[in-house]
Amino acid sequence: MHLRLRPDVDPTDVTDGTVLLDERTGRRWRLNRTGTQVLRGVLIGQDADRIASELADRHRIPAHVARHDVTAIVERLRTATLLESTGQG
């Protein structure tokens, strides 16, 4: 399953990450650099294991910790309805 930002979510890169504006509600979500890396990986179709592996290498943390973080970030974005399934994959 591939995920994408909802069409009414506007991402803006900032110095330390990304701000997502939900144009439906006016609510803003701020992602730090790690959250931004996870989001970018998801948007290009990387699976959670690949994203977690890159995070683990970059931050020198155990793979299971990185995997937990990736899963948590993606779940929060989905719960906030900022991400949606494309139906592909």
PDB file of N, CA, C and O in Angstrom:
ATOM      1  N   MET A   1       0.835  -1.177   0.000  1.00  0.00           N
ATOM      2  CA  MET A   1       0.000   0.000   0.000  1.00  0.00           C
ATOM      3  C   MET A   1       0.884   1.246   0.000  1.00  0.00           C
ATOM      4  O   MET A   1       1.773   1.379   0.842  1.00  0.00           O
ATOM      5  N   HIS A   2       0.648   2.133  -0.918  1.00  0.00           N
ATOM      6  CA  HIS A   2       1.377   3.392  -0.982  1.00  0.00           C
ATOM      7  C   HIS A   2       0.574   4.486  -0.291  1.00  0.00           C
ATOM      8  O   HIS A   2      -0.657   4.490  -0.317  1.00  0.00           O
ATOM      9  N   LEU A   3       1.290   5.399   0.316  1.00  0.00           N
ATOM     10  CA  LEU A   3       0.652   6.517   0.994  1.00  0.00           C
ATOM     11  C   LEU A   3       1.065   7.817   0.336  1.00  0.00           C
ATOM     12  O   LEU A   3       2.147   7.929  -0.240  1.00  0.00           O
ATOM     13  N   ARG A   4       0.182   8.795   0.432  1.00  0.00           N
ATOM     14  CA  ARG A   4       0.487  10.136  -0.070  1.00  0.00           C
ATOM     15  C   ARG A   4      -0.167  11.142   0.862  1.00  0.00           C
ATOM     16  O   ARG A   4      -1.054  10.804   1.645  1.00  0.00           O
ATOM     17  N   LEU A   5       0.288  12.383   0.763  1.00  0.00           N
ATOM     18  CA  LEU A   5      -0.376  13.448   1.494  1.00  0.00           C
ATOM     19  C   LEU A   5      -1.744  13.677   0.870  1.00  0.00           C
ATOM     20  O   LEU A   5      -1.896  13.584  -0.348  1.00  0.00           O
ATOM     21  N   ARG A   6      -2.725  13.972   1.688  1.00  0.00           N
ATOM     22  CA  ARG A   6      -4.041  14.328   1.150  1.00  0.00           C
ATOM     23  C   ARG A   6      -3.866  15.565   0.271  1.00  0.00           C
ATOM     24  O   ARG A   6      -2.984  16.383   0.531  1.00  0.00           O
ATOM     25  N   PRO A   7      -4.679  15.709  -0.745  1.00  0.00           N
ATOM     26  CA  PRO A   7      -4.544  16.859  -1.653  1.00  0.00           C
ATOM     27  C   PRO A   7      -4.676  18.214  -0.954  1.00  0.00           C
ATOM     28  O   PRO A   7      -4.136  19.208  -1.439  1.00  0.00           O
ATOM     29  N   ASP A   8      -5.380  18.269   0.168  1.00  0.00           N
ATOM     30  CA  ASP A   8      -5.566  19.530   0.872  1.00  0.00           C
ATOM     31  C   ASP A   8      -4.580  19.713   2.034  1.00  0.00           C
ATOM     32  O   ASP A   8      -4.834  20.495   2.950  1.00  0.00           O
ATOM     33  N   VAL A   9      -3.460  18.989   1.992  1.00  0.00           N
ATOM     34  CA  VAL A   9      -2.381  19.165   2.964  1.00  0.00           C
ATOM     35  C   VAL A   9      -1.202  19.796   2.237  1.00  0.00           C
ATOM     36  O   VAL A   9      -0.686  19.249   1.263  1.00  0.00           O
ATOM     37  N   ASP A  10      -0.791  20.956   2.731  1.00  0.00           N
ATOM     38  CA  ASP A  10       0.273  21.724   2.088  1.00  0.00           C
ATOM     39  C   ASP A  10       1.553  21.631   2.919  1.00  0.00           C
ATOM     40  O   ASP A  10       1.598  22.152   4.033  1.00  0.00           O
ATOM     41  N   PRO A  11       2.605  20.970   2.393  1.00  0.00           N
ATOM     42  CA  PRO A  11       3.863  20.874   3.135  1.00  0.00           C
ATOM     43  C   PRO A  11       4.773  22.069   2.831  1.00  0.00           C
ATOM     44  O   PRO A  11       4.843  22.535   1.694  1.00  0.00           O
ATOM     45  N   THR A  12       5.464  22.552   3.858  1.00  0.00           N
ATOM     46  CA  THR A  12       6.442  23.630   3.698  1.00  0.00           C
ATOM     47  C   THR A  12       7.702  23.241   4.453  1.00  0.00           C
ATOM     48  O   THR A  12       7.654  22.977   5.654  1.00  0.00           O
ATOM     49  N   ASP A  13       8.824  23.204   3.756  1.00  0.00           N
ATOM     50  CA  ASP A  13      10.094  22.928   4.418  1.00  0.00           C
ATOM     51  C   ASP A  13      10.508  24.146   5.239  1.00  0.00           C
ATOM     52  O   ASP A  13      10.408  25.287   4.787  1.00  0.00           O
ATOM     53  N   VAL A  14      10.974  23.873   6.452  1.00  0.00           N
ATOM     54  CA  VAL A  14      11.508  24.913   7.326  1.00  0.00           C
ATOM     55  C   VAL A  14      12.897  24.469   7.760  1.00  0.00           C
ATOM     56  O   VAL A  14      13.315  23.348   7.470  1.00  0.00           O
ATOM     57  N   THR A  15      13.600  25.333   8.443  1.00  0.00           N
ATOM     58  CA  THR A  15      14.990  25.071   8.805  1.00  0.00           C
ATOM     59  C   THR A  15      15.196  23.723   9.486  1.00  0.00           C
ATOM     60  O   THR A  15      16.146  23.007   9.171  1.00  0.00           O
ATOM     61  N   ASP A  16      14.321  23.377  10.407  1.00  0.00           N
ATOM     62  CA  ASP A  16      14.526  22.165  11.196  1.00  0.00           C
ATOM     63  C   ASP A  16      13.507  21.069  10.910  1.00  0.00           C
ATOM     64  O   ASP A  16      13.281  20.204  11.756  1.00  0.00           O
ATOM     65  N   GLY A  17      12.884  21.091   9.728  1.00  0.00           N
ATOM     66  CA  GLY A  17      11.933  20.039   9.394  1.00  0.00           C
ATOM     67  C   GLY A  17      10.909  20.494   8.368  1.00  0.00           C
ATOM     68  O   GLY A  17      11.247  21.117   7.362  1.00  0.00           O
ATOM     69  N   THR A  18       9.650  20.171   8.641  1.00  0.00           N
ATOM     70  CA  THR A  18       8.556  20.463   7.717  1.00  0.00           C
ATOM     71  C   THR A  18       7.318  20.857   8.516  1.00  0.00           C
ATOM     72  O   THR A  18       7.058  20.317   9.590  1.00  0.00           O
ATOM     73  N   VAL A  19       6.566  21.802   7.977  1.00  0.00           N
ATOM     74  CA  VAL A  19       5.262  22.146   8.536  1.00  0.00           C
ATOM     75  C   VAL A  19       4.215  21.678   7.540  1.00  0.00           C
ATOM     76  O   VAL A  19       4.310  21.961   6.346  1.00  0.00           O
ATOM     77  N   LEU A  20       3.217  20.960   8.038  1.00  0.00           N
ATOM     78  CA  LEU A  20       2.108  20.498   7.215  1.00  0.00           C
ATOM     79  C   LEU A  20       0.875  21.303   7.603  1.00  0.00           C
ATOM     80  O   LEU A  20       0.469  21.305   8.765  1.00  0.00           O
ATOM     81  N   LEU A  21       0.280  21.986   6.629  1.00  0.00           N
ATOM     82  CA  LEU A  21      -0.947  22.747   6.868  1.00  0.00           C
ATOM     83  C   LEU A  21      -2.121  21.956   6.331  1.00  0.00           C
ATOM     84  O   LEU A  21      -2.194  21.667   5.136  1.00  0.00           O
ATOM     85  N   ASP A  22      -3.038  21.608   7.216  1.00  0.00           N
ATOM     86  CA  ASP A  22      -4.277  20.951   6.816  1.00  0.00           C
ATOM     87  C   ASP A  22      -5.245  22.066   6.431  1.00  0.00           C
ATOM     88  O   ASP A  22      -5.815  22.726   7.299  1.00  0.00           O
ATOM     89  N   GLU A  23      -5.426  22.271   5.138  1.00  0.00           N
ATOM     90  CA  GLU A  23      -6.246  23.376   4.659  1.00  0.00           C
ATOM     91  C   GLU A  23      -7.727  23.205   4.991  1.00  0.00           C
ATOM     92  O   GLU A  23      -8.479  24.178   4.967  1.00  0.00           O
ATOM     93  N   ARG A  24      -8.152  21.986   5.298  1.00  0.00           N
ATOM     94  CA  ARG A  24      -9.555  21.753   5.689  1.00  0.00           C
ATOM     95  C   ARG A  24      -9.849  22.359   7.047  1.00  0.00           C
ATOM     96  O   ARG A  24     -10.918  22.928   7.271  1.00  0.00           O
ATOM     97  N   THR A  25      -8.882  22.229   7.957  1.00  0.00           N
ATOM     98  CA  THR A  25      -9.110  22.652   9.346  1.00  0.00           C
ATOM     99  C   THR A  25      -8.302  23.874   9.743  1.00  0.00           C
ATOM    100  O   THR A  25      -8.608  24.517  10.747  1.00  0.00           O
ATOM    101  N   GLY A  26      -7.269  24.205   8.967  1.00  0.00           N
ATOM    102  CA  GLY A  26      -6.375  25.294   9.335  1.00  0.00           C
ATOM    103  C   GLY A  26      -5.326  24.877  10.350  1.00  0.00           C
ATOM    104  O   GLY A  26      -4.504  25.690  10.772  1.00  0.00           O
ATOM    105  N   ARG A  27      -5.353  23.619  10.738  1.00  0.00           N
ATOM    106  CA  ARG A  27      -4.396  23.125  11.727  1.00  0.00           C
ATOM    107  C   ARG A  27      -3.030  22.885  11.091  1.00  0.00           C
ATOM    108  O   ARG A  27      -2.933  22.433   9.950  1.00  0.00           O
ATOM    109  N   ARG A  28      -1.991  23.191  11.838  1.00  0.00           N
ATOM    110  CA  ARG A  28      -0.608  22.990  11.382  1.00  0.00           C
ATOM    111  C   ARG A  28       0.046  21.885  12.206  1.00  0.00           C
ATOM    112  O   ARG A  28      -0.164  21.766  13.413  1.00  0.00           O
ATOM    113  N   TRP A  29       0.838  21.089  11.514  1.00  0.00           N
ATOM    114  CA  TRP A  29       1.587  20.010  12.144  1.00  0.00           C
ATOM    115  C   TRP A  29       3.058  20.243  11.837  1.00  0.00           C
ATOM    116  O   TRP A  29       3.424  20.483  10.687  1.00  0.00           O
ATOM    117  N   ARG A  30       3.889  20.173  12.846  1.00  0.00           N
ATOM    118  CA  ARG A  30       5.321  20.405  12.659  1.00  0.00           C
ATOM    119  C   ARG A  30       6.071  19.084  12.812  1.00  0.00           C
ATOM    120  O   ARG A  30       5.944  18.393  13.823  1.00  0.00           O
ATOM    121  N   LEU A  31       6.849  18.751  11.795  1.00  0.00           N
ATOM    122  CA  LEU A  31       7.705  17.565  11.838  1.00  0.00           C
ATOM    123  C   LEU A  31       9.145  18.011  12.026  1.00  0.00           C
ATOM    124  O   LEU A  31       9.597  18.948  11.368  1.00  0.00           O
ATOM    125  N   ASN A  32       9.865  17.349  12.916  1.00  0.00           N
ATOM    126  CA  ASN A  32      11.290  17.628  13.036  1.00  0.00           C
ATOM    127  C   ASN A  32      12.016  16.955  11.869  1.00  0.00           C
ATOM    128  O   ASN A  32      11.377  16.400  10.975  1.00  0.00           O
ATOM    129  N   ARG A  33      13.321  17.004  11.879  1.00  0.00           N
ATOM    130  CA  ARG A  33      14.079  16.435  10.753  1.00  0.00           C
ATOM    131  C   ARG A  33      13.837  14.937  10.587  1.00  0.00           C
ATOM    132  O   ARG A  33      13.749  14.437   9.465  1.00  0.00           O
ATOM    133  N   THR A  34      13.731  14.233  11.695  1.00  0.00           N
ATOM    134  CA  THR A  34      13.468  12.790  11.610  1.00  0.00           C
ATOM    135  C   THR A  34      12.087  12.532  11.025  1.00  0.00           C
ATOM    136  O   THR A  34      11.933  11.684  10.145  1.00  0.00           O
ATOM    137  N   GLY A  35      11.090  13.251  11.503  1.00  0.00           N
ATOM    138  CA  GLY A  35       9.744  13.116  10.953  1.00  0.00           C
ATOM    139  C   GLY A  35       9.706  13.443   9.473  1.00  0.00           C
ATOM    140  O   GLY A  35       8.996  12.796   8.703  1.00  0.00           O
ATOM    141  N   THR A  36      10.471  14.446   9.080  1.00  0.00           N
ATOM    142  CA  THR A  36      10.543  14.819   7.664  1.00  0.00           C
ATOM    143  C   THR A  36      11.171  13.706   6.849  1.00  0.00           C
ATOM    144  O   THR A  36      10.705  13.407   5.749  1.00  0.00           O
ATOM    145  N   GLN A  37      12.232  13.081   7.376  1.00  0.00           N
ATOM    146  CA  GLN A  37      12.875  11.977   6.669  1.00  0.00           C
ATOM    147  C   GLN A  37      11.905  10.813   6.508  1.00  0.00           C
ATOM    148  O   GLN A  37      11.856  10.181   5.453  1.00  0.00           O
ATOM    149  N   VAL A  38      11.142  10.532   7.543  1.00  0.00           N
ATOM    150  CA  VAL A  38      10.151   9.458   7.469  1.00  0.00           C
ATOM    151  C   VAL A  38       9.100   9.798   6.416  1.00  0.00           C
ATOM    152  O   VAL A  38       8.784   8.968   5.563  1.00  0.00           O
ATOM    153  N   LEU A  39       8.563  11.002   6.471  1.00  0.00           N
ATOM    154  CA  LEU A  39       7.539  11.406   5.507  1.00  0.00           C
ATOM    155  C   LEU A  39       8.060  11.314   4.082  1.00  0.00           C
ATOM    156  O   LEU A  39       7.375  10.781   3.209  1.00  0.00           O
ATOM    157  N   ARG A  40       9.249  11.820   3.835  1.00  0.00           N
ATOM    158  CA  ARG A  40       9.808  11.761   2.476  1.00  0.00           C
ATOM    159  C   ARG A  40       9.974  10.322   2.008  1.00  0.00           C
ATOM    160  O   ARG A  40       9.686  10.003   0.855  1.00  0.00           O
ATOM    161  N   GLY A  41      10.434   9.461   2.894  1.00  0.00           N
ATOM    162  CA  GLY A  41      10.576   8.051   2.531  1.00  0.00           C
ATOM    163  C   GLY A  41       9.243   7.432   2.152  1.00  0.00           C
ATOM    164  O   GLY A  41       9.134   6.726   1.150  1.00  0.00           O
ATOM    165  N   VAL A  42       8.229   7.706   2.967  1.00  0.00           N
ATOM    166  CA  VAL A  42       6.890   7.182   2.694  1.00  0.00           C
ATOM    167  C   VAL A  42       6.386   7.691   1.340  1.00  0.00           C
ATOM    168  O   VAL A  42       5.823   6.930   0.554  1.00  0.00           O
ATOM    169  N   LEU A  43       6.591   8.973   1.081  1.00  0.00           N
ATOM    170  CA  LEU A  43       6.057   9.574  -0.143  1.00  0.00           C
ATOM    171  C   LEU A  43       6.733   9.062  -1.414  1.00  0.00           C
ATOM    172  O   LEU A  43       6.144   9.118  -2.493  1.00  0.00           O
ATOM    173  N   ILE A  44       7.968   8.561  -1.293  1.00  0.00           N
ATOM    174  CA  ILE A  44       8.621   7.994  -2.481  1.00  0.00           C
ATOM    175  C   ILE A  44       8.439   6.481  -2.556  1.00  0.00           C
ATOM    176  O   ILE A  44       8.997   5.815  -3.428  1.00  0.00           O
ATOM    177  N   GLY A  45       7.643   5.951  -1.617  1.00  0.00           N
ATOM    178  CA  GLY A  45       7.301   4.539  -1.691  1.00  0.00           C
ATOM    179  C   GLY A  45       8.214   3.590  -0.945  1.00  0.00           C
ATOM    180  O   GLY A  45       8.117   2.376  -1.124  1.00  0.00           O
ATOM    181  N   GLN A  46       9.106   4.118  -0.107  1.00  0.00           N
ATOM    182  CA  GLN A  46       9.956   3.232   0.682  1.00  0.00           C
ATOM    183  C   GLN A  46       9.118   2.550   1.756  1.00  0.00           C
ATOM    184  O   GLN A  46       8.179   3.140   2.290  1.00  0.00           O
ATOM    185  N   ASP A  47       9.464   1.302   2.067  1.00  0.00           N
ATOM    186  CA  ASP A  47       8.743   0.637   3.147  1.00  0.00           C
ATOM    187  C   ASP A  47       9.364   1.026   4.491  1.00  0.00           C
ATOM    188  O   ASP A  47      10.460   1.583   4.551  1.00  0.00           O
ATOM    189  N   ALA A  48       8.642   0.720   5.554  1.00  0.00           N
ATOM    190  CA  ALA A  48       9.061   1.131   6.891  1.00  0.00           C
ATOM    191  C   ALA A  48      10.422   0.560   7.276  1.00  0.00           C
ATOM    192  O   ALA A  48      11.196   1.231   7.959  1.00  0.00           O
ATOM    193  N   ASP A  49      10.729  -0.664   6.852  1.00  0.00           N
ATOM    194  CA  ASP A  49      12.020  -1.260   7.185  1.00  0.00           C
ATOM    195  C   ASP A  49      13.177  -0.495   6.562  1.00  0.00           C
ATOM    196  O   ASP A  49      14.213  -0.292   7.195  1.00  0.00           O
ATOM    197  N   ARG A  50      12.993  -0.077   5.325  1.00  0.00           N
ATOM    198  CA  ARG A  50      14.053   0.689   4.644  1.00  0.00           C
ATOM    199  C   ARG A  50      14.260   2.036   5.318  1.00  0.00           C
ATOM    200  O   ARG A  50      15.394   2.444   5.568  1.00  0.00           O
ATOM    201  N   ILE A  51      13.169   2.722   5.608  1.00  0.00           N
ATOM    202  CA  ILE A  51      13.266   4.023   6.277  1.00  0.00           C
ATOM    203  C   ILE A  51      13.927   3.848   7.642  1.00  0.00           C
ATOM    204  O   ILE A  51      14.803   4.628   8.014  1.00  0.00           O
ATOM    205  N   ALA A  52      13.511   2.829   8.383  1.00  0.00           N
ATOM    206  CA  ALA A  52      14.078   2.574   9.711  1.00  0.00           C
ATOM    207  C   ALA A  52      15.564   2.261   9.631  1.00  0.00           C
ATOM    208  O   ALA A  52      16.336   2.710  10.478  1.00  0.00           O
ATOM    209  N   SER A  53      15.968   1.505   8.636  1.00  0.00           N
ATOM    210  CA  SER A  53      17.378   1.172   8.471  1.00  0.00           C
ATOM    211  C   SER A  53      18.207   2.438   8.238  1.00  0.00           C
ATOM    212  O   SER A  53      19.289   2.595   8.805  1.00  0.00           O
ATOM    213  N   GLU A  54      17.695   3.326   7.408  1.00  0.00           N
ATOM    214  CA  GLU A  54      18.409   4.584   7.153  1.00  0.00           C
ATOM    215  C   GLU A  54      18.495   5.438   8.417  1.00  0.00           C
ATOM    216  O   GLU A  54      19.531   6.041   8.697  1.00  0.00           O
ATOM    217  N   LEU A  55      17.396   5.485   9.180  1.00  0.00           N
ATOM    218  CA  LEU A  55      17.410   6.241  10.438  1.00  0.00           C
ATOM    219  C   LEU A  55      18.375   5.628  11.440  1.00  0.00           C
ATOM    220  O   LEU A  55      19.117   6.346  12.110  1.00  0.00           O
ATOM    221  N   ALA A  56      18.369   4.306  11.547  1.00  0.00           N
ATOM    222  CA  ALA A  56      19.263   3.625  12.487  1.00  0.00           C
ATOM    223  C   ALA A  56      20.719   3.919  12.155  1.00  0.00           C
ATOM    224  O   ALA A  56      21.519   4.194  13.049  1.00  0.00           O
ATOM    225  N   ASP A  57      21.063   3.862  10.877  1.00  0.00           N
ATOM    226  CA  ASP A  57      22.436   4.161  10.462  1.00  0.00           C
ATOM    227  C   ASP A  57      22.792   5.612  10.725  1.00  0.00           C
ATOM    228  O   ASP A  57      23.872   5.915  11.232  1.00  0.00           O
ATOM    229  N   ARG A  58      21.886   6.499  10.381  1.00  0.00           N
ATOM    230  CA  ARG A  58      22.152   7.938  10.509  1.00  0.00           C
ATOM    231  C   ARG A  58      22.308   8.362  11.963  1.00  0.00           C
ATOM    232  O   ARG A  58      23.177   9.170  12.290  1.00  0.00           O
ATOM    233  N   HIS A  59      21.471   7.819  12.829  1.00  0.00           N
ATOM    234  CA  HIS A  59      21.456   8.257  14.226  1.00  0.00           C
ATOM    235  C   HIS A  59      22.132   7.276  15.179  1.00  0.00           C
ATOM    236  O   HIS A  59      22.188   7.498  16.389  1.00  0.00           O
ATOM    237  N   ARG A  60      22.645   6.185  14.607  1.00  0.00           N
ATOM    238  CA  ARG A  60      23.347   5.168  15.407  1.00  0.00           C
ATOM    239  C   ARG A  60      22.481   4.655  16.554  1.00  0.00           C
ATOM    240  O   ARG A  60      22.882   4.645  17.718  1.00  0.00           O
ATOM    241  N   ILE A  61      21.291   4.233  16.179  1.00  0.00           N
ATOM    242  CA  ILE A  61      20.367   3.665  17.154  1.00  0.00           C
ATOM    243  C   ILE A  61      20.002   2.252  16.707  1.00  0.00           C
ATOM    244  O   ILE A  61      20.158   1.913  15.534  1.00  0.00           O
ATOM    245  N   PRO A  62      19.520   1.433  17.627  1.00  0.00           N
ATOM    246  CA  PRO A  62      19.126   0.069  17.247  1.00  0.00           C
ATOM    247  C   PRO A  62      17.998   0.088  16.216  1.00  0.00           C
ATOM    248  O   PRO A  62      17.127   0.956  16.245  1.00  0.00           O
ATOM    249  N   ALA A  63      18.031  -0.871  15.319  1.00  0.00           N
ATOM    250  CA  ALA A  63      17.036  -0.945  14.239  1.00  0.00           C
ATOM    251  C   ALA A  63      15.614  -1.047  14.784  1.00  0.00           C
ATOM    252  O   ALA A  63      14.699  -0.446  14.221  1.00  0.00           O
ATOM    253  N   HIS A  64      15.410  -1.798  15.870  1.00  0.00           N
ATOM    254  CA  HIS A  64      14.056  -1.943  16.408  1.00  0.00           C
ATOM    255  C   HIS A  64      13.513  -0.624  16.962  1.00  0.00           C
ATOM    256  O   HIS A  64      12.309  -0.375  16.911  1.00  0.00           O
ATOM    257  N   VAL A  65      14.393   0.208  17.486  1.00  0.00           N
ATOM    258  CA  VAL A  65      13.979   1.523  17.984  1.00  0.00           C
ATOM    259  C   VAL A  65      13.568   2.405  16.804  1.00  0.00           C
ATOM    260  O   VAL A  65      12.538   3.077  16.849  1.00  0.00           O
ATOM    261  N   ALA A  66      14.377   2.393  15.761  1.00  0.00           N
ATOM    262  CA  ALA A  66      14.061   3.185  14.567  1.00  0.00           C
ATOM    263  C   ALA A  66      12.750   2.706  13.941  1.00  0.00           C
ATOM    264  O   ALA A  66      11.932   3.520  13.513  1.00  0.00           O
ATOM    265  N   ARG A  67      12.554   1.408  13.889  1.00  0.00           N
ATOM    266  CA  ARG A  67      11.323   0.852  13.307  1.00  0.00           C
ATOM    267  C   ARG A  67      10.100   1.300  14.105  1.00  0.00           C
ATOM    268  O   ARG A  67       9.078   1.666  13.526  1.00  0.00           O
ATOM    269  N   HIS A  68      10.205   1.269  15.415  1.00  0.00           N
ATOM    270  CA  HIS A  68       9.122   1.738  16.279  1.00  0.00           C
ATOM    271  C   HIS A  68       8.822   3.209  15.997  1.00  0.00           C
ATOM    272  O   HIS A  68       7.659   3.597  15.896  1.00  0.00           O
ATOM    273  N   ASP A  69       9.865   4.026  15.870  1.00  0.00           N
ATOM    274  CA  ASP A  69       9.684   5.454  15.610  1.00  0.00           C
ATOM    275  C   ASP A  69       9.004   5.696  14.261  1.00  0.00           C
ATOM    276  O   ASP A  69       8.096   6.520  14.154  1.00  0.00           O
ATOM    277  N   VAL A  70       9.449   4.976  13.240  1.00  0.00           N
ATOM    278  CA  VAL A  70       8.848   5.121  11.909  1.00  0.00           C
ATOM    279  C   VAL A  70       7.368   4.753  11.964  1.00  0.00           C
ATOM    280  O   VAL A  70       6.523   5.485  11.450  1.00  0.00           O
ATOM    281  N   THR A  71       7.061   3.638  12.576  1.00  0.00           N
ATOM    282  CA  THR A  71       5.672   3.192  12.683  1.00  0.00           C
ATOM    283  C   THR A  71       4.825   4.221  13.428  1.00  0.00           C
ATOM    284  O   THR A  71       3.698   4.506  13.025  1.00  0.00           O
ATOM    285  N   ALA A  72       5.357   4.772  14.500  1.00  0.00           N
ATOM    286  CA  ALA A  72       4.622   5.758  15.296  1.00  0.00           C
ATOM    287  C   ALA A  72       4.370   7.033  14.502  1.00  0.00           C
ATOM    288  O   ALA A  72       3.270   7.583  14.550  1.00  0.00           O
ATOM    289  N   ILE A  73       5.370   7.507  13.776  1.00  0.00           N
ATOM    290  CA  ILE A  73       5.211   8.738  12.988  1.00  0.00           C
ATOM    291  C   ILE A  73       4.168   8.535  11.900  1.00  0.00           C
ATOM    292  O   ILE A  73       3.284   9.374  11.724  1.00  0.00           O
ATOM    293  N   VAL A  74       4.260   7.434  11.171  1.00  0.00           N
ATOM    294  CA  VAL A  74       3.300   7.171  10.093  1.00  0.00           C
ATOM    295  C   VAL A  74       1.894   7.036  10.663  1.00  0.00           C
ATOM    296  O   VAL A  74       0.938   7.555  10.085  1.00  0.00           O
ATOM    297  N   GLU A  75       1.762   6.352  11.778  1.00  0.00           N
ATOM    298  CA  GLU A  75       0.438   6.178  12.380  1.00  0.00           C
ATOM    299  C   GLU A  75      -0.149   7.519  12.819  1.00  0.00           C
ATOM    300  O   GLU A  75      -1.345   7.756  12.653  1.00  0.00           O
ATOM    301  N   ARG A  76       0.679   8.390  13.375  1.00  0.00           N
ATOM    302  CA  ARG A  76       0.180   9.716  13.787  1.00  0.00           C
ATOM    303  C   ARG A  76      -0.277  10.531  12.584  1.00  0.00           C
ATOM    304  O   ARG A  76      -1.297  11.217  12.647  1.00  0.00           O
ATOM    305  N   LEU A  77       0.469  10.458  11.498  1.00  0.00           N
ATOM    306  CA  LEU A  77       0.082  11.192  10.289  1.00  0.00           C
ATOM    307  C   LEU A  77      -1.209  10.637   9.695  1.00  0.00           C
ATOM    308  O   LEU A  77      -2.045  11.392   9.200  1.00  0.00           O
ATOM    309  N   ARG A  78      -1.368   9.335   9.746  1.00  0.00           N
ATOM    310  CA  ARG A  78      -2.607   8.710   9.243  1.00  0.00           C
ATOM    311  C   ARG A  78      -3.791   9.033  10.154  1.00  0.00           C
ATOM    312  O   ARG A  78      -4.879   9.351   9.672  1.00  0.00           O
ATOM    313  N   THR A  79      -3.584   8.953  11.453  1.00  0.00           N
ATOM    314  CA  THR A  79      -4.651   9.256  12.407  1.00  0.00           C
ATOM    315  C   THR A  79      -5.114  10.709  12.266  1.00  0.00           C
ATOM    316  O   THR A  79      -6.297  11.010  12.422  1.00  0.00           O
ATOM    317  N   ALA A  80      -4.177  11.593  11.973  1.00  0.00           N
ATOM    318  CA  ALA A  80      -4.511  13.006  11.776  1.00  0.00           C
ATOM    319  C   ALA A  80      -5.107  13.254  10.386  1.00  0.00           C
ATOM    320  O   ALA A  80      -5.423  14.391  10.037  1.00  0.00           O
ATOM    321  N   THR A  81      -5.255  12.208   9.613  1.00  0.00           N
ATOM    322  CA  THR A  81      -5.763  12.223   8.227  1.00  0.00           C
ATOM    323  C   THR A  81      -4.959  13.155   7.334  1.00  0.00           C
ATOM    324  O   THR A  81      -5.510  13.821   6.458  1.00  0.00           O
ATOM    325  N   LEU A  82      -3.657  13.195   7.563  1.00  0.00           N
ATOM    326  CA  LEU A  82      -2.763  13.949   6.686  1.00  0.00           C
ATOM    327  C   LEU A  82      -2.269  13.062   5.544  1.00  0.00           C
ATOM    328  O   LEU A  82      -1.939  13.549   4.463  1.00  0.00           O
ATOM    329  N   LEU A  83      -2.225  11.763   5.797  1.00  0.00           N
ATOM    330  CA  LEU A  83      -1.830  10.780   4.782  1.00  0.00           C
ATOM    331  C   LEU A  83      -3.045   9.957   4.401  1.00  0.00           C
ATOM    332  O   LEU A  83      -3.945   9.729   5.209  1.00  0.00           O
ATOM    333  N   GLU A  84      -3.049   9.517   3.150  1.00  0.00           N
ATOM    334  CA  GLU A  84      -4.097   8.621   2.682  1.00  0.00           C
ATOM    335  C   GLU A  84      -3.484   7.563   1.782  1.00  0.00           C
ATOM    336  O   GLU A  84      -2.409   7.758   1.216  1.00  0.00           O
ATOM    337  N   SER A  85      -4.171   6.457   1.658  1.00  0.00           N
ATOM    338  CA  SER A  85      -3.732   5.361   0.798  1.00  0.00           C
ATOM    339  C   SER A  85      -4.060   5.700  -0.649  1.00  0.00           C
ATOM    340  O   SER A  85      -5.115   6.257  -0.952  1.00  0.00           O
ATOM    341  N   THR A  86      -3.131   5.350  -1.537  1.00  0.00           N
ATOM    342  CA  THR A  86      -3.391   5.555  -2.965  1.00  0.00           C
ATOM    343  C   THR A  86      -4.118   4.366  -3.558  1.00  0.00           C
ATOM    344  O   THR A  86      -4.616   4.439  -4.681  1.00  0.00           O
ATOM    345  N   GLY A  87      -4.186   3.267  -2.812  1.00  0.00           N
ATOM    346  CA  GLY A  87      -4.825   2.053  -3.317  1.00  0.00           C
ATOM    347  C   GLY A  87      -3.895   1.215  -4.164  1.00  0.00           C
ATOM    348  O   GLY A  87      -4.290   0.142  -4.618  1.00  0.00           O
ATOM    349  N   GLN A  88      -2.660   1.670  -4.397  1.00  0.00           N
ATOM    350  CA  GLN A  88      -1.683   0.921  -5.179  1.00  0.00           C
ATOM    351  C   GLN A  88      -0.843   0.080  -4.235  1.00  0.00           C
ATOM    352  O   GLN A  88      -0.812   0.311  -3.027  1.00  0.00           O
ATOM    353  N   GLY A  89      -0.170  -0.891  -4.806  1.00  0.00           N
ATOM    354  CA  GLY A  89       0.807  -1.664  -4.055  1.00  0.00           C
ATOM    355  C   GLY A  89       0.181  -2.719  -3.305  1.00  0.00           C
ATOM    356  O   GLY A  89       0.863  -3.473  -2.611  1.00  0.00           O
TER     357      GLY A  89
END
